[in-house]
Amino acid sequence: MLGKLRPVGSRVPKPEFPGELELPWQTLYQTYLMGSGTEALSAAVAISIGRKPDVTAPEVILPAYGCPDLIAATVAQSAKPVLVDLEPGRPFMSAVGVKSALTESTVAVVGVGFLGIPERLERLAEICVESNLTLIEDSAQCFPPASSVQGWADLVVLSFGRGKPINLMGGGALLASNANLGNVASTLSQYPLKNQKLGLAWRSMRILFNFLMSRIPFAIIERIPQFAIGETRFHTLDEIFRLEIPSCLLSSGIGDFNLRAPLTFLYNQKLEELESRGWTLLAKHLVNDSGMDQALLRYPLLAPDRLIRDRALERLNGAGIGASAFYEHSLEEIDGIDEILPESECPVAKDFAARLLTLPTHEDVRDGDVSTMARELFRL
Ligand SMILES: *Cc1c(COP(=O)(O)O)cnc(C)c1O
């Protein structure tokens, strides 16, 4: 197989959008651009801690399956991550689990969107209002954030890194609700400001990055171990910056995102019969049924068991399709995190990690690729 369809990631936009920068959340939230999604999340944790000055050992509620940066952002503020197991067969935190994880020391609940599917923020908002906690929507994988419309979260996190809905080769944003958050500006002002310049170096990197996303270059770099393509690693967060991103770049990113054709309906339709074989098409059950096709960052399925998932990965990758197990492990099983987290039992998250398979949805996926994927999956 010559060339391979990458598992995730859209091209970096050309920074040339001439119009006004329109942000879908601008009536409800103030936008603060940050060095990365992780930095934005860590700043959100700092703000949450500041709103509970009586708590001496702050705790933050997080899902047990997710990005290792959730842990890095939390421990960087000397807060304790408290993992909540998932609802069976779903990427959402168990509602009972969240309630029983609350203590006097809880300062925030992080509702993490999954590949374009937001958490159940309305429920989380109820819990947070009741207990006077900060609700953070981590929307690094979803654009626009679900809070844009209803304003559920107090703080929202966006990422503009590789493999996110809008790829600007880095950067992130913290959105702060216009309502009642007194300490946002004072907390953020302690972080130094960097300026994202779009000079020759940036423009050359953009061309190189975009080139490496094509099928043949991707197939080559994927084989180079130093690039560690697709591996999940834990990195500590050592510094937090505010970032000045030129508005022409951000609006070009949003503009390109809006032009991409969602593939959710096509996948749901082509793969529907897999459900009678014990698979779960998560998007079919969880993407809201508005009649409008909705873009996902990757298309997620749960295999009947780990063995079948692993066989599917092998077959699809052999056929030139970058199918992925995503994080592969629940958070507490990831190297480096297992040492800093207290022992917890999250069997549902482990089962989810063992059965998850994701398929690409980016702008280079053609109808023929979806047919190839369906063919390989039905042959298992
Ligand atoms: C990628 C990601 C982050 C971190 O964003 P970076 O910009 O890469 O630092 C945080 N949370 C989630 C859910 C993510 O997927």
The ligand as an SDF file (V2000), in Angstrom:
LIG
                    3D

 15 15  0  0  0  0  0  0  0  0999 V2000
   -5.4270   18.3320   22.9770 C   0  0  0  0  0  0  0  0  0  0  0  0
   -6.2240   18.4810   24.1780 C   0  0  0  0  0  0  0  0  0  0  0  0
   -5.8220   19.3490   25.1920 C   0  0  0  0  0  0  0  0  0  0  0  0
   -4.5380   20.1090   25.1290 C   0  0  0  0  0  0  0  0  0  0  0  0
   -4.4580   21.0360   24.0930 O   0  0  0  0  0  0  0  0  0  0  0  0
   -3.0010   21.4990   23.5690 P   0  0  0  0  0  0  0  0  0  0  0  0
   -3.2910   22.7140   22.7570 O   0  0  0  0  0  0  0  0  0  0  0  0
   -2.4660   20.3760   22.7810 O   0  0  0  0  0  0  0  0  0  0  0  0
   -2.1920   21.8170   24.7650 O   0  0  0  0  0  0  0  0  0  0  0  0
   -6.6300   19.4650   26.2950 C   0  0  0  0  0  0  0  0  0  0  0  0
   -7.7600   18.7650   26.4140 N   0  0  0  0  0  0  0  0  0  0  0  0
   -8.1910   17.9250   25.4500 C   0  0  0  0  0  0  0  0  0  0  0  0
   -9.4670   17.1930   25.6350 C   0  0  0  0  0  0  0  0  0  0  0  0
   -7.4370   17.7480   24.3050 C   0  0  0  0  0  0  0  0  0  0  0  0
   -7.8580   16.9010   23.3520 O   0  0  0  0  0  0  0  0  0  0  0  0
  1  2  1  0
  2  3  1  0
  2 14  2  0
  3  4  1  0
  3 10  2  0
  4  5  1  0
  5  6  1  0
  6  7  2  0
  6  8  1  0
  6  9  1  0
 10 11  1  0
 11 12  2  0
 12 13  1  0
 12 14  1  0
 14 15  1  0
M  END
$$$$
